Amino acid sequence: MTDHFFAGSFGGDVSKIGPRTKLECKICWHVYDPAVGDTYWQVPPGTPFADLPEHWTCPECDSAKAGFMVMADE
């Protein structure tokens, strides 16, 4: 599944991320922070990226979630 994504991409592989992992859109650099959630899609704070609905897209540019980049844990 991840063969079509470049290194660092989420690609739909939940084993790459934890419940607090932040991910960044590769198109517009919007950061999804699970602690904040997503007001545009009405995703409550505390929702891990892996638990976002399949139809979820970047609230800034409509990019698919599979193309989001995994950010280093702080």
C-alpha positions as CSV (number, residue, x, y, z in Angstrom):
1,M,0.0,0.0,0.0
2,T,2.8,2.5,0.9
3,D,4.9,1.7,-2.2
4,H,3.2,4.7,-4.0
5,F,4.1,7.2,-1.4
6,F,7.5,8.8,-0.7
7,A,9.5,8.4,2.5
8,G,7.8,10.0,5.5
9,S,4.3,9.8,4.0
10,F,1.5,8.4,6.2
11,G,0.2,6.4,3.2
12,G,-2.6,4.9,5.3
13,D,-0.1,2.8,7.4
14,V,-1.3,3.3,11.0
15,S,1.8,1.4,12.3
16,K,3.8,4.5,11.5
17,I,2.0,6.7,14.0
18,G,0.9,6.9,17.6
19,P,-2.2,8.4,19.1
20,R,-0.5,11.8,19.6
21,T,1.5,11.9,16.4
22,K,1.1,15.2,14.4
23,L,1.0,15.0,10.6
24,E,1.6,17.7,8.1
25,C,-0.1,18.1,4.7
26,K,2.5,17.7,1.9
27,I,0.6,20.3,-0.2
28,C,-0.1,23.3,2.1
29,W,1.8,22.3,5.3
30,H,-1.3,22.3,7.4
31,V,-0.6,20.4,10.6
32,Y,-3.1,18.0,12.1
33,D,-2.6,18.0,15.8
34,P,-4.7,15.3,17.6
35,A,-4.7,17.5,20.8
36,V,-6.5,20.2,18.8
37,G,-8.7,18.1,16.5
38,D,-10.2,19.8,13.4
39,T,-13.0,22.4,13.7
40,Y,-13.6,22.4,9.9
41,W,-14.6,18.7,9.9
42,Q,-15.9,18.9,13.5
43,V,-13.4,16.4,14.8
44,P,-13.1,16.8,18.6
45,P,-9.8,17.4,20.3
46,G,-8.1,14.1,21.3
47,T,-8.9,12.3,18.1
48,P,-5.8,10.5,16.7
49,F,-5.1,10.8,13.0
50,A,-5.7,7.1,12.6
51,D,-9.2,7.6,13.8
52,L,-10.2,10.3,11.3
53,P,-13.0,9.2,9.0
54,E,-12.0,7.8,5.6
55,H,-13.6,10.8,3.8
56,W,-11.5,13.3,5.9
57,T,-9.3,15.6,3.8
58,C,-7.0,18.5,4.6
59,P,-9.2,21.4,5.8
60,E,-7.0,23.9,4.0
61,C,-6.4,22.4,0.5
62,D,-8.6,19.2,0.4
63,S,-5.6,16.9,0.1
64,A,-6.2,13.2,0.9
65,K,-5.0,12.1,4.4
66,A,-2.9,9.3,2.9
67,G,-0.5,11.9,1.6
68,F,0.1,13.6,5.0
69,M,3.7,13.5,6.3
70,V,4.5,12.0,9.7
71,M,6.2,14.7,11.9
72,A,8.9,13.8,14.4
73,D,7.6,13.3,17.9
74,E,8.6,16.2,20.2
